[in-house]
Amino acid sequence: MTGPSPDTLHPMPGFPRVVFLRPLAEGLANVDVGEFSYYDDPDDATEFFEKNVLHHYDFIGDRLVIGRFVAIATGVKIFMNGGTHAMTGFSTFPFNIFGHGWEQGFDPATWEAGYKGDTVIGADSWIGTEAVLMPGVTIGPGAIIAARSVVTQDVPPYAVVAGNPARVVRRRFDETTIDRLCEIAWWDWPIAKITASLDAIRGADLPALERAALT
């Protein structure tokens, strides 16, 4: 047994609201999605990259990276840098994009000053219903983003964050355990090894997971 194929768009027969994002991202520029990461939405989950990833324009070059085994709930919005306005002057209105002379004198550096870089969602993280990720955030592996949170800064591995702006509520495990989990990085194992080690991965016995890592 090896689990479902990561290339299946709808991995749960008769349940079309769940899609694996990797096959959905094929051919998209500046998008990298790990195997088995999924999106759940009753209103056509296949439109995730059109309706949930906002202002992601090829020419800007910022990347959306989603690790393996990420769970994304209904209504999550991921804002990319294309929606950023210049903020160094008195007005944030994007006169230049409307042309007809308004583009004259626009200094791209005023926009670039607000560029936040790539957005990275770490492996095995869980993004709750209607959470919002702002441009350039990095979410560590194993993190949990509470429903309707607004993430404006990086989230540490195995942290639980909530609120607007999102703040760390607690860490799922002690620092020593978190460091060891990040070193083990079970999500990078071959699928056959993950399948054989599911009891250890789903459990909370660190020595058992360490033994599985050595097999």
QUIVEN-V627275 format. One record per pair of residues at least 4 apart in sequence whose ideal C-beta (glycine too) atoms are under 6 Angstrom apart, sorted by the first residue. I is the first residue (numbers start at 0). GAP is how many residues later the second one is. D is the distance in Angstrom with one decimal. If there is no record, write none. Layout:
# QUIVEN-V627275
i=I gap=GAP d=D
i=I gap=GAP d=D
This chain:
# QUIVEN-V627275
i=0 gap=194 d=6.0
i=1 gap=189 d=5.6
i=1 gap=193 d=5.6
i=2 gap=192 d=5.6
i=3 gap=4 d=5.8
i=3 gap=7 d=4.4
i=5 gap=16 d=5.8
i=5 gap=29 d=3.7
i=5 gap=30 d=5.5
i=6 gap=16 d=5.3
i=8 gap=10 d=5.6
i=8 gap=14 d=5.0
i=9 gap=6 d=5.4
i=10 gap=9 d=5.4
i=11 gap=6 d=5.2
i=16 gap=23 d=5.8
i=16 gap=24 d=5.9
i=16 gap=25 d=4.7
i=16 gap=28 d=5.6
i=17 gap=20 d=5.6
i=17 gap=22 d=5.1
i=18 gap=5 d=5.8
i=18 gap=20 d=5.6
i=18 gap=26 d=4.4
i=18 gap=27 d=5.8
i=19 gap=18 d=5.5
i=20 gap=4 d=5.8
i=20 gap=12 d=4.7
i=20 gap=16 d=5.0
i=20 gap=18 d=5.7
i=21 gap=11 d=4.6
i=21 gap=13 d=5.7
i=24 gap=6 d=4.8
i=24 gap=8 d=4.5
i=28 gap=29 d=4.5
i=29 gap=33 d=4.7
i=30 gap=33 d=5.1
i=31 gap=33 d=4.7
i=32 gap=4 d=5.8
i=32 gap=33 d=4.6
i=33 gap=33 d=4.6
i=33 gap=34 d=3.4
i=34 gap=33 d=5.3
i=35 gap=32 d=5.9
i=35 gap=33 d=5.1
i=36 gap=29 d=5.2
i=36 gap=33 d=3.9
i=38 gap=6 d=5.1
i=38 gap=9 d=4.7
i=38 gap=33 d=4.6
i=39 gap=33 d=5.8
i=39 gap=34 d=5.8
i=40 gap=4 d=4.2
i=40 gap=33 d=4.7
i=46 gap=4 d=4.7
i=47 gap=4 d=4.9
i=48 gap=4 d=5.1
i=51 gap=24 d=5.9
i=51 gap=25 d=5.8
i=52 gap=25 d=4.9
i=53 gap=25 d=5.2
i=54 gap=25 d=5.0
i=54 gap=27 d=3.5
i=54 gap=28 d=3.4
i=55 gap=24 d=4.0
i=56 gap=25 d=4.2
i=59 gap=21 d=5.5
i=59 gap=22 d=5.3
i=61 gap=18 d=5.6
i=61 gap=19 d=4.6
i=61 gap=56 d=5.5
i=62 gap=55 d=4.3
i=63 gap=55 d=5.2
i=64 gap=55 d=4.6
i=65 gap=4 d=5.3
i=65 gap=55 d=4.7
i=66 gap=55 d=5.1
i=66 gap=56 d=3.4
i=67 gap=55 d=4.7
i=67 gap=119 d=4.6
i=68 gap=54 d=5.6
i=68 gap=55 d=4.7
i=68 gap=118 d=5.3
i=69 gap=51 d=5.5
i=69 gap=55 d=5.4
i=70 gap=55 d=4.7
i=71 gap=4 d=5.1
i=71 gap=55 d=4.7
i=72 gap=55 d=5.3
i=72 gap=56 d=4.3
i=73 gap=55 d=5.4
i=74 gap=54 d=5.7
i=74 gap=55 d=4.0
i=75 gap=51 d=5.1
i=75 gap=55 d=5.2
i=76 gap=55 d=4.9
i=77 gap=55 d=4.7
i=78 gap=4 d=5.5
i=78 gap=55 d=5.4
i=78 gap=56 d=5.5
i=79 gap=55 d=5.6
i=80 gap=34 d=5.5
i=80 gap=35 d=5.9
i=80 gap=54 d=4.7
i=83 gap=30 d=4.7
i=84 gap=7 d=4.3
i=84 gap=9 d=5.7
i=85 gap=24 d=3.9
i=85 gap=25 d=4.6
i=86 gap=5 d=5.7
i=86 gap=27 d=5.5
i=87 gap=22 d=4.8
i=87 gap=25 d=5.5
i=94 gap=7 d=4.2
i=95 gap=6 d=5.9
i=95 gap=7 d=4.4
i=95 gap=10 d=3.8
i=97 gap=4 d=5.3
i=98 gap=4 d=5.3
i=107 gap=4 d=5.8
i=115 gap=19 d=4.2
i=115 gap=20 d=2.5
i=116 gap=19 d=4.5
i=118 gap=18 d=5.9
i=119 gap=18 d=4.4
i=120 gap=4 d=5.8
i=120 gap=18 d=4.9
i=121 gap=17 d=5.3
i=121 gap=18 d=4.8
i=121 gap=19 d=3.8
i=122 gap=18 d=4.7
i=122 gap=64 d=3.9
i=123 gap=17 d=5.5
i=123 gap=18 d=5.1
i=123 gap=63 d=5.3
i=124 gap=14 d=5.3
i=124 gap=18 d=4.5
i=125 gap=18 d=4.9
i=126 gap=4 d=5.2
i=126 gap=18 d=4.7
i=127 gap=17 d=5.4
i=127 gap=18 d=5.2
i=127 gap=19 d=3.8
i=128 gap=18 d=4.3
i=129 gap=18 d=4.8
i=130 gap=14 d=4.7
i=130 gap=18 d=4.8
i=131 gap=18 d=4.6
i=132 gap=4 d=5.5
i=132 gap=18 d=4.9
i=133 gap=18 d=4.9
i=136 gap=14 d=5.3
i=136 gap=17 d=5.8
i=137 gap=16 d=4.6
i=138 gap=4 d=5.1
i=138 gap=16 d=4.5
i=139 gap=15 d=5.7
i=139 gap=16 d=5.1
i=139 gap=17 d=3.3
i=140 gap=16 d=5.1
i=141 gap=15 d=5.6
i=141 gap=16 d=4.1
i=142 gap=12 d=4.8
i=142 gap=16 d=5.1
i=143 gap=16 d=4.6
i=144 gap=4 d=5.2
i=144 gap=16 d=5.8
i=145 gap=16 d=3.6
i=148 gap=12 d=6.0
i=148 gap=13 d=5.3
i=148 gap=14 d=6.0
i=148 gap=17 d=4.1
i=149 gap=14 d=4.2
i=149 gap=15 d=5.5
i=149 gap=16 d=6.0
i=150 gap=15 d=4.7
i=151 gap=13 d=4.4
i=154 gap=4 d=5.4
i=154 gap=6 d=5.4
i=156 gap=21 d=5.7
i=156 gap=25 d=5.6
i=157 gap=13 d=5.8
i=157 gap=14 d=4.3
i=157 gap=15 d=5.7
i=157 gap=20 d=4.7
i=158 gap=9 d=4.9
i=158 gap=12 d=5.5
i=159 gap=9 d=4.8
i=159 gap=10 d=5.3
i=160 gap=5 d=4.1
i=160 gap=7 d=5.5
i=161 gap=7 d=5.2
i=162 gap=4 d=5.3
i=172 gap=4 d=3.9
i=172 gap=5 d=5.2
i=176 gap=29 d=5.9
i=183 gap=29 d=5.0
i=185 gap=15 d=5.4
i=188 gap=4 d=4.3
i=188 gap=5 d=5.1
i=196 gap=4 d=5.6
i=196 gap=15 d=3.9
i=197 gap=4 d=5.8
i=198 gap=4 d=5.9
i=199 gap=8 d=4.4
i=199 gap=9 d=4.5
i=199 gap=12 d=4.3
